Amino acid sequence: MWNIWRSELRMTLRQRSYYSFIVLWVAVISLLFLLQASAPSLSGYTNMTGTVVNIALYIIPLFMLIIGSFSIANEMENGQWRLLSTYPLSSLSYIVGKIGGQFTAQLIVFTFSYGISLAVGLLSSNGFSSDWLLSIYFFSITLLFFFLVIGIVVGCMVSSRWQALSISVSIWFFLIMIWPTALIALLGLVPYPWIAPLMEFALFANPAEFIRVSFVLSLDAGAVFGQAYDSLMKFLASPSGVLIKIIYFIGFMTLMLLVSMSMLEWRKRR
Protein backbone atom coordinates (compact mmCIF):
# COMPACT_ATOMS: atom_id res chain seq x y z
CA MET A 1 0.00 0.00 0.00
CA TRP A 2 2.73 2.46 0.95
CA ASN A 3 4.64 1.69 -2.24
CA ILE A 4 1.56 2.48 -4.32
CA TRP A 5 1.02 5.62 -2.24
CA ARG A 6 4.56 6.89 -2.82
CA SER A 7 4.55 5.87 -6.48
CA GLU A 8 1.27 7.68 -7.13
CA LEU A 9 2.53 10.79 -5.33
CA ARG A 10 5.80 10.85 -7.29
CA MET A 11 4.08 10.29 -10.63
CA THR A 12 1.59 13.08 -9.95
CA LEU A 13 4.27 15.54 -8.83
CA ARG A 14 6.27 14.87 -12.02
CA GLN A 15 3.39 15.72 -14.35
CA ARG A 16 3.50 19.21 -15.84
CA SER A 17 -0.28 19.42 -15.91
CA TYR A 18 -0.29 19.01 -12.12
CA TYR A 19 1.32 22.43 -11.66
CA SER A 20 -1.27 24.07 -13.88
CA PHE A 21 -3.70 23.53 -11.00
CA ILE A 22 -1.70 26.05 -9.00
CA VAL A 23 -2.56 28.70 -11.58
CA LEU A 24 -6.19 27.55 -11.67
CA TRP A 25 -6.75 27.53 -7.92
CA VAL A 26 -4.87 30.80 -7.36
CA ALA A 27 -6.90 32.52 -10.07
CA VAL A 28 -10.25 31.23 -8.79
CA ILE A 29 -9.68 31.64 -5.04
CA SER A 30 -7.99 35.03 -5.42
CA LEU A 31 -10.92 36.26 -7.46
CA LEU A 32 -13.33 35.10 -4.78
CA PHE A 33 -11.35 36.86 -2.08
CA LEU A 34 -11.14 40.05 -4.11
CA LEU A 35 -14.87 40.04 -4.86
CA GLN A 36 -15.56 41.16 -1.31
CA ALA A 37 -13.48 44.35 -1.75
CA SER A 38 -16.59 46.45 -1.25
CA ALA A 39 -17.31 44.83 2.14
CA PRO A 40 -15.51 46.09 5.23
CA SER A 41 -15.04 42.56 6.56
CA LEU A 42 -15.92 38.99 5.71
CA SER A 43 -17.31 36.79 8.44
CA GLY A 44 -20.23 34.45 8.95
CA TYR A 45 -22.49 33.18 6.18
CA THR A 46 -23.12 36.03 3.73
CA ASN A 47 -24.05 36.31 0.08
CA MET A 48 -20.35 36.34 -0.74
CA THR A 49 -19.84 33.14 1.24
CA GLY A 50 -22.66 31.55 -0.73
CA THR A 51 -20.92 32.59 -3.95
CA VAL A 52 -17.65 31.04 -2.81
CA VAL A 53 -19.39 27.81 -1.84
CA ASN A 54 -21.30 27.54 -5.13
CA ILE A 55 -18.21 28.10 -7.26
CA ALA A 56 -16.25 25.56 -5.23
CA LEU A 57 -19.13 23.09 -5.66
CA TYR A 58 -19.00 23.53 -9.43
CA ILE A 59 -15.23 23.32 -9.89
CA ILE A 60 -13.73 20.97 -7.29
CA PRO A 61 -15.98 17.89 -7.79
CA LEU A 62 -15.55 17.96 -11.56
CA PHE A 63 -11.77 18.10 -11.48
CA MET A 64 -11.48 15.55 -8.69
CA LEU A 65 -13.76 13.08 -10.45
CA ILE A 66 -11.68 13.33 -13.62
CA ILE A 67 -8.33 13.16 -11.82
CA GLY A 68 -9.38 10.21 -9.65
CA SER A 69 -10.86 8.21 -12.50
CA PHE A 70 -7.93 8.91 -14.83
CA SER A 71 -5.39 7.74 -12.23
CA ILE A 72 -6.70 4.17 -12.57
CA ALA A 73 -8.20 4.27 -16.07
CA ASN A 74 -4.79 5.20 -17.48
CA GLU A 75 -3.27 2.05 -15.97
CA MET A 76 -6.18 -0.04 -17.22
CA GLU A 77 -5.71 1.33 -20.72
CA ASN A 78 -1.93 0.92 -21.03
CA GLY A 79 -1.81 -2.52 -19.38
CA GLN A 80 0.09 -1.46 -16.27
CA TRP A 81 -2.67 -2.73 -14.00
CA ARG A 82 -2.38 -6.23 -15.49
CA LEU A 83 1.28 -6.22 -14.56
CA LEU A 84 0.51 -5.04 -11.04
CA SER A 85 -2.14 -7.73 -10.62
CA THR A 86 0.57 -10.40 -11.04
CA TYR A 87 2.26 -9.20 -7.85
CA PRO A 88 1.09 -10.16 -4.34
CA LEU A 89 -0.83 -6.89 -4.02
CA SER A 90 -4.37 -6.91 -2.64
CA SER A 91 -7.09 -4.81 -4.23
CA LEU A 92 -7.59 -2.95 -0.94
CA SER A 93 -3.93 -1.96 -0.72
CA TYR A 94 -3.96 -0.81 -4.33
CA ILE A 95 -7.07 1.35 -3.91
CA VAL A 96 -6.03 2.85 -0.58
CA GLY A 97 -2.58 3.62 -2.00
CA LYS A 98 -4.14 5.34 -5.00
CA ILE A 99 -6.47 7.40 -2.83
CA GLY A 100 -3.71 8.34 -0.41
CA GLY A 101 -1.21 9.32 -3.10
CA GLN A 102 -3.65 11.38 -5.13
CA PHE A 103 -5.16 13.08 -2.08
CA THR A 104 -1.72 13.99 -0.74
CA ALA A 105 -0.74 15.51 -4.08
CA GLN A 106 -3.98 17.46 -4.46
CA LEU A 107 -3.86 18.60 -0.83
CA ILE A 108 -0.36 20.03 -1.35
CA VAL A 109 -1.26 22.00 -4.47
CA PHE A 110 -4.56 23.28 -3.06
CA THR A 111 -3.05 24.34 0.27
CA PHE A 112 -0.20 26.13 -1.50
CA SER A 113 -2.64 27.90 -3.82
CA TYR A 114 -4.93 28.82 -0.94
CA GLY A 115 -2.02 30.42 0.88
CA ILE A 116 -1.05 32.48 -2.17
CA SER A 117 -4.66 33.56 -2.68
CA LEU A 118 -4.96 34.56 0.96
CA ALA A 119 -1.84 36.69 0.61
CA VAL A 120 -3.38 38.39 -2.43
CA GLY A 121 -6.55 39.03 -0.45
CA LEU A 122 -4.64 40.50 2.48
CA LEU A 123 -2.68 42.77 0.16
CA SER A 124 -5.97 44.24 -1.00
CA SER A 125 -6.48 45.49 2.60
CA ASN A 126 -9.59 43.45 3.22
CA GLY A 127 -10.50 41.93 6.58
CA PHE A 128 -10.92 38.18 6.90
CA SER A 129 -12.33 36.18 9.76
CA SER A 130 -10.08 33.27 10.75
CA ASP A 131 -13.14 31.07 11.35
CA TRP A 132 -14.44 31.88 7.88
CA LEU A 133 -11.09 31.14 6.25
CA LEU A 134 -10.72 27.81 8.05
CA SER A 135 -14.31 26.83 7.24
CA ILE A 136 -13.81 27.56 3.53
CA TYR A 137 -10.52 25.66 3.53
CA PHE A 138 -11.84 22.54 5.25
CA PHE A 139 -15.01 22.65 3.16
CA SER A 140 -12.90 22.61 -0.01
CA ILE A 141 -10.59 19.86 1.27
CA THR A 142 -13.50 17.66 2.32
CA LEU A 143 -15.18 18.17 -1.04
CA LEU A 144 -11.88 17.36 -2.73
CA PHE A 145 -11.46 14.12 -0.79
CA PHE A 146 -14.99 12.77 -1.23
CA PHE A 147 -15.15 13.31 -4.97
CA LEU A 148 -11.61 12.07 -5.47
CA VAL A 149 -12.69 8.80 -3.85
CA ILE A 150 -15.75 8.63 -6.12
CA GLY A 151 -13.44 9.25 -9.08
CA ILE A 152 -11.22 6.34 -7.99
CA VAL A 153 -14.29 4.09 -7.90
CA VAL A 154 -15.22 5.21 -11.41
CA GLY A 155 -11.70 4.37 -12.57
CA CYS A 156 -12.12 0.81 -11.26
CA MET A 157 -15.24 0.39 -13.39
CA VAL A 158 -13.95 1.56 -16.78
CA SER A 159 -11.45 0.33 -19.32
CA SER A 160 -10.36 3.59 -20.95
CA ARG A 161 -9.93 7.26 -20.16
CA TRP A 162 -12.74 8.17 -22.53
CA GLN A 163 -15.17 6.06 -20.53
CA ALA A 164 -13.78 7.56 -17.31
CA LEU A 165 -14.33 11.09 -18.63
CA SER A 166 -17.88 10.37 -19.78
CA ILE A 167 -18.98 8.76 -16.50
CA SER A 168 -17.22 11.40 -14.37
CA VAL A 169 -18.94 14.26 -16.18
CA SER A 170 -22.30 12.44 -15.94
CA ILE A 171 -21.93 11.97 -12.18
CA TRP A 172 -20.89 15.59 -11.74
CA PHE A 173 -23.79 16.83 -13.84
CA PHE A 174 -26.32 14.81 -11.84
CA LEU A 175 -25.00 15.39 -8.31
CA ILE A 176 -24.06 19.05 -8.76
CA MET A 177 -25.93 20.63 -11.64
CA ILE A 178 -29.40 19.06 -11.76
CA TRP A 179 -29.69 17.65 -8.23
CA PRO A 180 -31.93 20.49 -6.90
CA THR A 181 -34.17 20.35 -9.97
CA ALA A 182 -34.46 16.58 -9.85
CA LEU A 183 -35.22 16.68 -6.13
CA ILE A 184 -37.95 19.29 -6.56
CA ALA A 185 -39.49 17.29 -9.41
CA LEU A 186 -39.48 14.13 -7.30
CA LEU A 187 -40.96 15.82 -4.24
CA GLY A 188 -43.80 17.14 -6.38
CA LEU A 189 -44.89 13.57 -7.11
CA VAL A 190 -45.07 12.21 -3.55
CA PRO A 191 -47.60 12.80 -0.75
CA TYR A 192 -46.91 15.74 1.53
CA PRO A 193 -45.97 13.66 4.63
CA TRP A 194 -43.17 12.04 2.62
CA ILE A 195 -41.48 15.31 1.69
CA ALA A 196 -39.50 15.88 4.89
CA PRO A 197 -38.15 12.30 5.13
CA LEU A 198 -37.19 12.30 1.46
CA MET A 199 -35.39 15.63 1.82
CA GLU A 200 -33.41 14.27 4.75
CA PHE A 201 -32.58 11.11 2.80
CA ALA A 202 -31.48 13.16 -0.20
CA LEU A 203 -29.17 15.14 2.07
CA PHE A 204 -27.25 11.99 3.02
CA ALA A 205 -27.46 10.47 -0.47
CA ASN A 206 -25.47 13.30 -2.07
CA PRO A 207 -22.03 13.91 -0.49
CA ALA A 208 -21.90 17.42 -1.95
CA GLU A 209 -25.11 18.39 -0.16
CA PHE A 210 -24.00 16.84 3.11
CA ILE A 211 -20.67 18.68 2.98
CA ARG A 212 -22.39 21.95 2.09
CA VAL A 213 -24.83 21.63 4.99
CA SER A 214 -22.00 20.79 7.39
CA PHE A 215 -20.13 23.89 6.23
CA VAL A 216 -23.13 26.16 6.73
CA LEU A 217 -23.67 24.71 10.19
CA SER A 218 -20.04 25.44 11.06
CA LEU A 219 -20.89 29.12 10.53
CA ASP A 220 -24.06 28.87 12.68
CA ALA A 221 -26.31 29.58 9.70
CA GLY A 222 -28.51 26.48 9.60
CA ALA A 223 -31.63 28.65 9.50
CA VAL A 224 -31.01 29.42 5.80
CA PHE A 225 -32.33 25.95 4.87
CA GLY A 226 -35.83 26.71 6.11
CA GLN A 227 -38.35 25.03 8.37
CA ALA A 228 -38.26 21.66 6.57
CA TYR A 229 -34.68 21.13 7.73
CA ASP A 230 -35.10 22.75 11.15
CA SER A 231 -35.14 19.59 13.29
CA LEU A 232 -32.33 18.00 11.29
CA MET A 233 -30.17 21.13 11.54
CA LYS A 234 -30.60 21.24 15.32
CA PHE A 235 -29.61 17.59 15.55
CA LEU A 236 -26.53 17.95 13.31
CA ALA A 237 -25.45 21.05 15.23
CA SER A 238 -25.66 19.18 18.55
CA PRO A 239 -22.76 17.11 19.98
CA SER A 240 -24.44 13.99 18.56
CA GLY A 241 -24.07 15.52 15.10
CA VAL A 242 -20.31 14.96 15.23
CA LEU A 243 -20.95 11.25 15.69
CA ILE A 244 -23.31 11.27 12.71
CA LYS A 245 -20.64 12.88 10.54
CA ILE A 246 -18.08 10.27 11.63
CA ILE A 247 -20.52 7.45 10.87
CA TYR A 248 -21.32 9.02 7.51
CA PHE A 249 -17.63 9.19 6.62
CA ILE A 250 -17.01 5.59 7.67
CA GLY A 251 -20.10 4.39 5.81
CA PHE A 252 -19.14 6.31 2.68
CA MET A 253 -15.57 4.98 2.66
CA THR A 254 -16.72 1.42 3.37
CA LEU A 255 -19.21 1.51 0.50
CA MET A 256 -16.73 3.04 -1.95
CA LEU A 257 -13.99 0.57 -1.02
CA LEU A 258 -16.32 -2.41 -1.31
CA VAL A 259 -17.56 -1.33 -4.74
CA SER A 260 -14.06 -0.63 -6.09
CA MET A 261 -12.62 -3.86 -4.62
CA SER A 262 -15.42 -5.95 -6.10
CA MET A 263 -14.83 -4.41 -9.53
CA LEU A 264 -11.08 -5.07 -9.42
CA GLU A 265 -11.59 -8.63 -8.21
CA TRP A 266 -14.05 -9.19 -11.03
CA ARG A 267 -11.48 -7.90 -13.50
CA LYS A 268 -8.87 -10.28 -12.10
CA ARG A 269 -11.20 -13.27 -12.55
CA ARG A 270 -11.72 -12.27 -16.16
N, C-alpha and C positions, 0 to 999 in steps of 0.2 A: 504493500500500500504506500509506504513512504517513498519507495523508488518511483512509483507512478506519480506521486505528488510532486516530487522534485523534478522529474522529467517534464511533467506538464508545465510547471512553473518556468523552467529554463526555456522550453520551446516557445512559450507565450512571450517571455521577455525578449527573445531574439527576433520576433516578428516586427517588421517596420510598421505594419498597420496598427500594432498595439499602441504605439506612441502617438498615433493620430487621435486616440481617444483623449489624450491630455488636452489637445487643442479643442476638441469637441466639448468636453466637460467644462473647461475653463471659459469657453465662449458662452455656453448656456448658463452656467451658474453665475458668472460675472454679470451677465445681462439681467438675471433675476434679482441679484443684489442691487444693481444700479437702478432698477425700475422703481425702487422705493425712495428715490432721491428727493421726491417732493414731500415725503413724510418725515417728521422730526425724529422718529424712532420706530423700531420694528420689534414688536413683542406681541405675544398672544396670537390668537387665530383671527387674522384680518383678511380682507379681500386679496391683499398681496400674498399672504400665506397660501390662500386657496389657489392662486395662480401658480405659485411655485410647486405646490403639490400636484396640480393637474398636469403641468408640463413634465414633471418627473414621472408621473404615471404613464404618460404617452411615450417617453423616450427610453427610460431604463428597461422596462420589461421587453420591449422589442429587441434591443441590442443584446440583452442577456439571453433571450431565447435563441437568437441566431448564433451567438458565440458558444453557448453551451451545446447546442445541437451539432454545430460544425466540429467541435473538438473531438467528437466520437464519429460522426458521419465521415469525416476526412479519413480516419483510420479504417473504417469499413470499406470505403471506396478504393483506397490504394492497397488494401490487403495487409496492412500492418496489424490489424486486430487478429487476423488468422494466425499470424506468427506469434502474437502474444498469447493466444489461446492454447498454444502447444506447451507453454511453460506452466509450472505449478502455481498459477495465479488464480485466486478465486474471483468470481464475478463481483462480490462485495468489495474486495480490496481494490479492484480495478475502478469501480464506480466511485468509491469514497476518495481514492487518490485523484481521480479526474475532478471531482467537485472541489476538493481541497486545493489542488493546484490552480485551477481556474479562479476560484474565489479569492485566493491569496493575491494573484496577479491583478484581478480587477479591483480588489480593495486597495492595493498600493496606488494604482493610477488614479482612482477616484479620490482617495484621501489627499494625494498630492495636488490634484486639480482643485479640490475644495479649499485647500489652504491658500493656493494662489488666488482663487476667486475671492476669498475672504479678505486677503490683503488688498485687492483691487477695490472691494467695497469699503474698507476702512480708509483708503486713500481718498475716497470721495466724500469723506467727512460725515458719513452717516452713522447713526447709532444702531447697535445690534444687541439684542438680548442674548445672553449666553444660553439660556434655556431654549430659546427659539432656534439658535444655531445648532445646538446639540440635537434637538428634536428633528430638524430637517436632515441632519447628517445621518442619524440612526434610522430614520424613515427610509432614506435613499439606500443605505447599506442593507437593510432588511429586504427591501424590494429587490435589490440586486441579487441577494442570496436566493430568495425563493424562486425567482424566475430563471436564474441560472440552473438551479436544480431541475426545474421543469424542462429546460432546454436539454440537459443531460439525458433525461428520460426520453425525450423526442429523438435524440441521437441514437439511443439504443434500439429504436423501433424502425429506423430507416436504413437504406442501403446506399444512398448517395446524398451529396450536399444539396442537390436540387430538391429532393424530397424533404430534407431537413428545413430548407428555406420555406417551402410551401406550407408545411405543417406549422412551423413556428409563426409565420405571419397569420395563419388562420386562427391559431390559439390566441395570439395577441389581439386580433381584430374582434374576436368574440368576448374575451375576458375584459378588455379595456374599452374598445370603441362602442360596441353595441350592447354591452351588458345592461346598462340602465334601461334602454329601450326594450330589450327582450324581457326584462323583469317586469316592467310596467305592463307590457302586452300580456304576459302570463297572469299577473295579478288581476287583470281585468276579466279573466275567464273563470275565476274561482269564486266560491261564496265568500262573503265578507269575513266570517270568523276565521277563515284560513289565511287571510292576508298577513297578519302579524307573524304567525309561525313560519310562513314561507319566506318572509323578509328576513327573519332571523336565520333560517337555514341558508338562504342565498348569501348572507354575510359570511358564513363559515365556508361556503362552497367555493368562493372566489378569494384566493389569497390577497389579491390587490385590494379588495374591499376591506378585508379584515385588517390589513396593514394600515390602510388609510384611516379607518375608524380608531385603531389603536393610537395613531399619531395625533388625531384630533383630541382624543381623550387625554393624551399627555399634556396638552395645552389647556385642559379644563374647559373644553368647548363642545361637550357632548350634546348640548341643547340644540345645536344647529341641525341635527338629524330629525328633529320633530318628535311628536308625541308617540308615534308608532314604535320608536326605538327607545323610549324613555326608560322603561324597566330594564332593558338590556344594557343601556349605557350606565345606569347606576350599578348594575351587577359587575360589569367589566371594570368600572372605576374603583370598585371595592377591593380589599386585599385578596379576596377569592378570585378576582379577575386575573391576577398574576398567575395563579395556578392554571386557569383556563388557557392562558396564552402559552404556558409551558406544555400543557397537554396537546394543544393545537399544533405546536411545533413538532413535538414527538410523533404525533399521529401523521402529520404531513410527511415528515422524513421517512417514517416507516412505510407508508403507502408508496412513496416515490421509489424507495430502494427496492421494495418487493416487485413493483412493476418492471423496473429496469433490470433487476436480476433475472426475473422470469424470461424477459425477452432475450437477454444474452445467453441464458442456458438453453433456450429454444434454438437459438442460432448455432450453438455448439453441437446440439443433437443433429442438426441438419448436415 
